[in-house]
């Protein structure tokens, strides 16, 4: 007698399809076929594709904020959590797009949120400011990785770059002055720079807290 398919097996099969075909390629029918079962058998665990995507999003961040060193400064804690989210999103094809649009109440989500809030409240922030800031950092990271994972990286952007440079040189002097930024894509450096700007703003706000 065939053993029932476990929830974890379904999520694992969905990840394999995601890595092969991207987010659009993930369907309940394809997941069922890859497991050698009929699609209705999946409904015991997932009533819809969105429910499956939610489970995938939650599984992706299982390692985020698992270990926060005791006494670590708030800024380093937020850096750690944002970087771990980025690693988690990048570990899967379209990983950030999988997470976008999901609204989860799970152990993994709340653990990451709690770690950020604790760090900020310990630095003098209100709980409400700390909570919205924690979400903003995830939104920044998620949006950044969506763009990062969308980058072709196959030389197809060369023609666009040439058109950009020509137009900038003719009509947009400040864009032309900053042309090296557009010419060379360094996602790691840009991520850290944007994250640093956010943390600088948070630090300024904390400094105004009575």
DRENGUMI-864623 format. One record per residue (C-alpha): x, y, z; residue in three letters. Coordinates in steps of 0.2 Angstrom, whole numbers, plus 5000, padded with zeros to 4 digits. Example, Ala and Ser with C-alpha at 12.3 -4.5 7.8 and 13.67 -1.06 7.14 Angstrom:
2
SITE    px    py    pz  residuo
SITE  5062  4978  5039      ALA
SITE  5068  4995  5036      SER
***
This chain:
210
SITE    px    py    pz  residuo
SITE  5000  5000  5000      UNK
SITE  5007  5017  4995      UNK
SITE  5011  5029  5009      UNK
SITE  5002  5045  5010      UNK
SITE  5012  5060  5003      UNK
SITE  5019  5071  5017      UNK
SITE  5018  5090  5016      UNK
SITE  5037  5092  5016      UNK
SITE  5038  5080  5001      UNK
SITE  5026  5092  4991      UNK
SITE  5035  5107  4996      UNK
SITE  5052  5099  4991      UNK
SITE  5044  5094  4974      UNK
SITE  5038  5112  4971      UNK
SITE  5055  5119  4975      UNK
SITE  5063  5107  4962      UNK
SITE  5050  5114  4949      UNK
SITE  5053  5132  4954      UNK
SITE  5072  5130  4952      UNK
SITE  5069  5122  4934      UNK
SITE  5055  5132  4927      UNK
SITE  5053  5148  4938      UNK
SITE  5038  5154  4948      UNK
SITE  5026  5153  4933      UNK
SITE  5031  5135  4931      UNK
SITE  5025  5129  4948      UNK
SITE  5007  5122  4947      UNK
SITE  4998  5109  4957      UNK
SITE  4997  5098  4942      UNK
SITE  5015  5098  4939      UNK
SITE  5019  5095  4957      UNK
SITE  5007  5081  4958      UNK
SITE  5015  5073  4942      UNK
SITE  5032  5075  4949      UNK
SITE  5027  5065  4964      UNK
SITE  5017  5052  4954      UNK
SITE  5000  5056  4961      UNK
SITE  4985  5065  4955      UNK
SITE  4982  5083  4959      UNK
SITE  4967  5081  4970      UNK
SITE  4978  5071  4982      UNK
SITE  4987  5087  4985      UNK
SITE  4972  5096  4992      UNK
SITE  4973  5087  5008      UNK
SITE  4988  5098  5012      UNK
SITE  4985  5113  5000      UNK
SITE  4969  5119  4995      UNK
SITE  4976  5131  4981      UNK
SITE  4992  5136  4973      UNK
SITE  4993  5151  4984      UNK
SITE  4993  5140  4999      UNK
SITE  5007  5130  4992      UNK
SITE  5017  5146  4988      UNK
SITE  5014  5152  5006      UNK
SITE  5022  5135  5012      UNK
SITE  5037  5137  5001      UNK
SITE  5039  5155  5007      UNK
SITE  5039  5150  5025      UNK
SITE  5051  5136  5022      UNK
SITE  5063  5147  5013      UNK
SITE  5066  5158  5028      UNK
SITE  5068  5143  5040      UNK
SITE  5086  5148  5044      UNK
SITE  5083  5167  5046      UNK
SITE  5087  5174  5064      UNK
SITE  5090  5157  5071      UNK
SITE  5105  5163  5081      UNK
SITE  5107  5181  5087      UNK
SITE  5122  5183  5097      UNK
SITE  5118  5189  5115      UNK
SITE  5122  5207  5117      UNK
SITE  5125  5211  5099      UNK
SITE  5122  5229  5095      UNK
SITE  5105  5233  5086      UNK
SITE  5113  5239  5070      UNK
SITE  5123  5223  5068      UNK
SITE  5107  5212  5072      UNK
SITE  5097  5221  5058      UNK
SITE  5112  5219  5046      UNK
SITE  5112  5201  5050      UNK
SITE  5094  5198  5048      UNK
SITE  5093  5208  5031      UNK
SITE  5108  5198  5025      UNK
SITE  5100  5181  5030      UNK
SITE  5084  5186  5021      UNK
SITE  5094  5190  5005      UNK
SITE  5103  5173  5006      UNK
SITE  5087  5164  5008      UNK
SITE  5078  5173  4994      UNK
SITE  5093  5170  4982      UNK
SITE  5095  5152  4987      UNK
SITE  5080  5148  4975      UNK
SITE  5076  5154  4958      UNK
SITE  5063  5168  4959      UNK
SITE  5064  5166  4978      UNK
SITE  5060  5184  4982      UNK
SITE  5045  5183  4970      UNK
SITE  5039  5168  4979      UNK
SITE  5040  5178  4996      UNK
SITE  5032  5193  4989      UNK
SITE  5013  5194  4991      UNK
SITE  5013  5181  5005      UNK
SITE  5006  5186  5022      UNK
SITE  5011  5173  5035      UNK
SITE  5008  5170  5053      UNK
SITE  5021  5157  5056      UNK
SITE  5035  5153  5068      UNK
SITE  5049  5158  5055      UNK
SITE  5041  5175  5051      UNK
SITE  5037  5180  5069      UNK
SITE  5055  5174  5075      UNK
SITE  5063  5186  5063      UNK
SITE  5051  5200  5067      UNK
SITE  5054  5197  5085      UNK
SITE  5073  5198  5084      UNK
SITE  5072  5214  5075      UNK
SITE  5059  5222  5087      UNK
SITE  5069  5216  5102      UNK
SITE  5085  5224  5095      UNK
SITE  5077  5241  5091      UNK
SITE  5067  5242  5107      UNK
SITE  5083  5238  5117      UNK
SITE  5090  5254  5108      UNK
SITE  5076  5265  5114      UNK
SITE  5063  5263  5100      UNK
SITE  5045  5261  5103      UNK
SITE  5037  5244  5099      UNK
SITE  5027  5251  5085      UNK
SITE  5042  5260  5076      UNK
SITE  5052  5244  5078      UNK
SITE  5039  5233  5070      UNK
SITE  5036  5244  5055      UNK
SITE  5055  5246  5053      UNK
SITE  5057  5227  5054      UNK
SITE  5044  5225  5040      UNK
SITE  5053  5239  5030      UNK
SITE  5069  5230  5030      UNK
SITE  5061  5214  5023      UNK
SITE  5052  5224  5010      UNK
SITE  5069  5233  5005      UNK
SITE  5078  5216  5004      UNK
SITE  5064  5207  4995      UNK
SITE  5062  5221  4982      UNK
SITE  5081  5222  4979      UNK
SITE  5082  5203  4976      UNK
SITE  5068  5203  4964      UNK
SITE  5078  5215  4953      UNK
SITE  5094  5206  4956      UNK
SITE  5086  5189  4951      UNK
SITE  5078  5198  4936      UNK
SITE  5095  5203  4929      UNK
SITE  5099  5194  4913      UNK
SITE  5117  5193  4916      UNK
SITE  5120  5186  4898      UNK
SITE  5126  5201  4889      UNK
SITE  5109  5206  4883      UNK
SITE  5110  5222  4892      UNK
SITE  5125  5229  4882      UNK
SITE  5114  5237  4869      UNK
SITE  5103  5245  4882      UNK
SITE  5119  5251  4891      UNK
SITE  5125  5259  4875      UNK
SITE  5109  5268  4872      UNK
SITE  5109  5274  4890      UNK
SITE  5127  5281  4888      UNK
SITE  5123  5290  4872      UNK
SITE  5107  5298  4878      UNK
SITE  5115  5303  4895      UNK
SITE  5130  5311  4886      UNK
SITE  5119  5321  4875      UNK
SITE  5105  5327  4887      UNK
SITE  5108  5321  4905      UNK
SITE  5124  5328  4912      UNK
SITE  5122  5321  4930      UNK
SITE  5118  5304  4924      UNK
SITE  5133  5305  4913      UNK
SITE  5144  5310  4927      UNK
SITE  5138  5295  4937      UNK
SITE  5140  5283  4922      UNK
SITE  5151  5271  4930      UNK
SITE  5137  5266  4942      UNK
SITE  5127  5261  4927      UNK
SITE  5141  5253  4918      UNK
SITE  5146  5241  4931      UNK
SITE  5133  5231  4941      UNK
SITE  5139  5226  4958      UNK
SITE  5124  5220  4967      UNK
SITE  5133  5215  4984      UNK
SITE  5140  5233  4986      UNK
SITE  5123  5241  4981      UNK
SITE  5114  5231  4993      UNK
SITE  5125  5235  5007      UNK
SITE  5125  5253  5003      UNK
SITE  5106  5254  5002      UNK
SITE  5105  5244  5019      UNK
SITE  5117  5256  5027      UNK
SITE  5107  5271  5022      UNK
SITE  5092  5264  5030      UNK
SITE  5101  5260  5046      UNK
SITE  5108  5277  5046      UNK
SITE  5091  5284  5045      UNK
SITE  5085  5273  5059      UNK
SITE  5100  5278  5070      UNK
SITE  5095  5297  5067      UNK
SITE  5077  5293  5072      UNK
SITE  5083  5283  5088      UNK
SITE  5093  5299  5092      UNK
SITE  5078  5309  5093      UNK
SITE  5068  5297  5104      UNK
SITE  5065  5306  5121      UNK
***
